[in-house]
């Protein structure tokens, strides 16, 4: 593989831009400045790649990431009023076509999956898969037995003819519950809580399936492990 093609595949811009990176002396391979953008390279043999002064870990195959989304970020490549969640990632990932698996509202925090694999997006968002999503919900009014019963039995959302029910509801405190759903309707948790007679003050997605945020802090991200991908039915 020629060097500029490798840089392109790693998300460093168009092929022309990648050729310029080499021509301007901004690419180092194992401590040596590259001077020929057509030089053949073996990705497996590269010990250290530095581009414009920044070390870069070579990517292999599609990206599968988990991100702890902070409040105040839009799940969009073209945000309207707030920063994009994609600004929390290396800019090269956007060049590779990374996208979110579903969305979280600007004021919602927690686990967000991102990938460059369209099949992964489809599999996890397909209504047929029933992937559970776990939310900690802070309520304006105290939790009542009636609220929990309505959520478990199902409520009618506006302009919808069928009831939508939570798969599980656990009372955490006087004003908070842990709610699990397997659908993916627009603003579903907030609308369900409203239909059950309460209001969401804050919403935090703790996990998707068996995957939880664990050690991540707000704004941090990491690659999914092979075992985590396998839990979703994907192998790499």
C-alpha positions in Angstrom: 0.0 0.0 0.0 1.2 3.5 -0.8 1.7 5.9 2.1 -0.8 8.5 1.0 -3.5 5.8 0.6 -2.8 4.6 4.1 -3.2 8.1 5.5 -6.5 8.5 3.5 -7.8 5.2 5.0 -6.9 6.5 8.5 -9.1 9.5 8.0 -6.5 12.2 7.3 -8.5 13.8 4.5 -8.7 13.4 0.8 -5.9 11.6 -1.1 -4.7 15.0 -2.3 -4.6 16.3 1.3 -2.7 13.2 2.4 -0.1 13.7 -0.4 0.4 17.3 0.8 1.0 16.1 4.4 3.9 14.0 3.1 5.2 16.7 0.8 5.2 19.2 3.7 7.3 16.8 5.8 4.5 16.2 8.4 4.5 12.5 8.4 7.0 10.3 10.3 7.3 6.6 10.3 9.3 5.1 13.1 11.1 8.3 13.7 12.0 9.0 10.1 10.3 11.8 8.1 8.7 10.4 5.0 9.6 12.2 1.8 7.7 10.2 -0.8 3.9 9.9 -0.6 4.0 6.9 -2.9 6.5 4.9 -0.8 5.1 1.4 -0.1 4.2 0.7 3.5 3.0 -2.3 5.5 0.7 -1.2 8.3 1.5 -4.2 10.3 5.2 -3.3 10.2 4.8 0.3 11.4 5.8 0.8 15.0 5.0 4.5 15.3 3.2 6.8 13.0 3.3 10.6 13.7 1.3 13.0 11.7 1.7 16.8 12.1 3.4 16.1 15.5 0.7 13.9 16.9 1.2 10.1 17.4 -1.5 8.1 15.7 -2.6 4.5 16.5 -3.4 2.7 13.3 -7.0 1.7 12.9 -8.0 -1.7 11.6 -11.5 -2.4 10.3 -14.7 -0.5 11.3 -14.8 1.6 14.4 -17.0 0.6 17.3 -16.9 3.2 20.2 -18.7 3.9 23.4 -18.9 7.5 24.6 -20.1 9.1 27.9 -22.2 11.9 26.5 -22.2 15.1 28.6 -25.1 17.5 28.7 -25.2 20.3 26.2 -24.1 18.3 23.2 -26.1 17.5 20.1 -26.0 14.0 18.5 -25.4 15.5 15.0 -22.6 16.2 12.6 -24.4 19.5 11.9 -25.5 20.8 15.3 -27.8 23.8 15.4 -27.3 25.4 18.8 -24.7 23.3 20.7 -21.4 21.5 20.2 -21.5 18.2 18.4 -20.8 14.9 20.3 -18.4 14.2 17.4 -16.2 17.1 18.5 -15.3 14.9 21.5 -13.6 12.4 19.2 -10.5 12.6 17.0 -11.5 14.6 13.9 -10.2 11.8 11.7 -13.1 9.6 12.8 -15.6 11.9 11.2 -13.6 11.7 8.0 -14.2 8.0 8.2 -17.9 8.4 8.3 -18.6 7.6 12.0 -22.2 7.9 13.1 -24.2 7.5 16.3 -26.3 4.4 17.0 -29.5 6.3 17.8 -29.5 9.6 19.5 -29.5 11.2 22.9 -31.2 14.6 23.4 -29.0 17.6 24.1 -29.9 17.5 27.8 -29.6 13.7 28.1 -26.4 12.2 29.4 -24.9 8.8 29.3 -23.9 5.9 27.0 -23.8 6.6 23.3 -22.5 4.1 20.8 -20.8 5.2 17.6 -19.6 3.3 14.6 -18.6 3.3 11.0 -20.4 0.0 10.4 -23.9 0.5 8.9 -24.9 -3.1 9.7 -24.1 -2.5 13.4 -26.3 0.6 13.4 -29.2 -1.3 11.7 -28.9 -4.3 14.0 -29.0 -2.3 17.2 -31.7 0.1 16.1 -34.0 -2.4 14.5 -37.3 -2.8 16.4 -37.1 -6.6 15.8 -33.9 -6.9 17.9 -35.5 -5.5 21.1 -32.1 -4.3 22.5 -32.7 -3.1 26.1 -31.7 0.4 27.0 -31.5 1.4 30.7 -32.2 4.9 31.9 -32.0 6.6 35.2 -34.8 9.1 35.3 -35.1 12.0 37.7 -38.7 13.1 38.2 -40.2 16.4 39.0 -42.9 14.8 41.3 -42.4 11.9 43.7 -42.6 8.4 42.4 -45.9 6.8 43.1 -47.2 3.2 42.8 -49.6 4.4 40.1 -46.8 5.9 38.0 -44.9 2.6 38.1 -48.0 0.6 37.4 -48.8 2.7 34.3 -45.3 2.5 33.0 -45.3 -1.3 33.3 -48.8 -1.8 32.0 -48.3 0.7 29.1 -49.3 4.2 28.2 -50.7 5.8 25.1 -48.3 8.3 23.5 -49.8 11.2 21.5 -50.8 10.2 18.0 -50.2 6.5 18.7 -52.8 3.8 18.7 -50.9 1.2 20.7 -49.8 1.3 24.3 -46.0 1.5 24.9 -44.8 -0.2 28.1 -41.5 -0.2 30.0 -39.8 -3.6 30.2 -38.7 -2.9 33.8 -39.1 -0.1 36.3 -37.1 0.0 39.6 -37.6 2.7 42.2 -34.3 4.2 43.2 -35.4 7.1 45.4 -38.3 9.4 46.1 -37.7 11.2 42.8 -35.8 8.7 40.6 -36.4 5.4 38.9 -34.4 3.0 36.7 -36.4 2.3 33.6 -35.7 -0.2 30.8 -37.2 0.0 27.3 -36.6 -2.0 24.2 -38.3 0.3 21.7 -36.7 3.4 20.2 -39.4 6.0 19.7 -38.8 9.7 19.5 -38.3 11.1 23.1 -39.9 7.9 24.3 -38.9 8.0 28.0 -39.9 11.6 28.4 -43.2 11.1 26.6 -44.0 7.9 28.6 -43.4 9.7 31.9 -45.6 12.6 30.8 -48.3 10.2 29.8 -48.1 8.5 33.2 -48.6 11.9 34.9 -45.1 13.0 35.9 -42.3 15.0 34.3 -38.6 14.2 33.5 -36.2 16.6 35.1 -33.0 14.8 34.1 -32.3 11.7 32.0 -29.2 9.5 32.0 -28.6 6.4 29.9 -26.7 3.9 32.1 -26.4 1.1 29.6 -27.4 -0.7 26.4 -27.9 -4.4 26.6 -25.2 -5.7 28.9 -22.9 -2.8 28.1 -22.5 -0.1 30.8 -20.5 3.1 31.1 -18.4 1.7 33.9 -15.1 3.5 34.2 -15.7 6.3 31.7 -16.1 9.9 32.8 -18.2 12.6 31.0 -16.8 13.3 27.6 -14.5 10.2 27.5 -14.7 7.4 24.9 -13.1 4.1 24.2 -13.2 1.3 21.6 -15.5 -1.6 22.3 -13.8 -4.9 23.1 -14.3 -8.1 21.0 -16.3 -9.6 23.9 -18.6 -6.5 24.0 -19.1 -6.7 20.3 -19.8 -10.4 20.6 -22.5 -9.7 23.2 -24.3 -7.7 20.5 -23.9 -10.5 18.0 -20.9 -9.0 16.2 -17.4 -10.5 15.8 -14.2 -8.9 14.6 
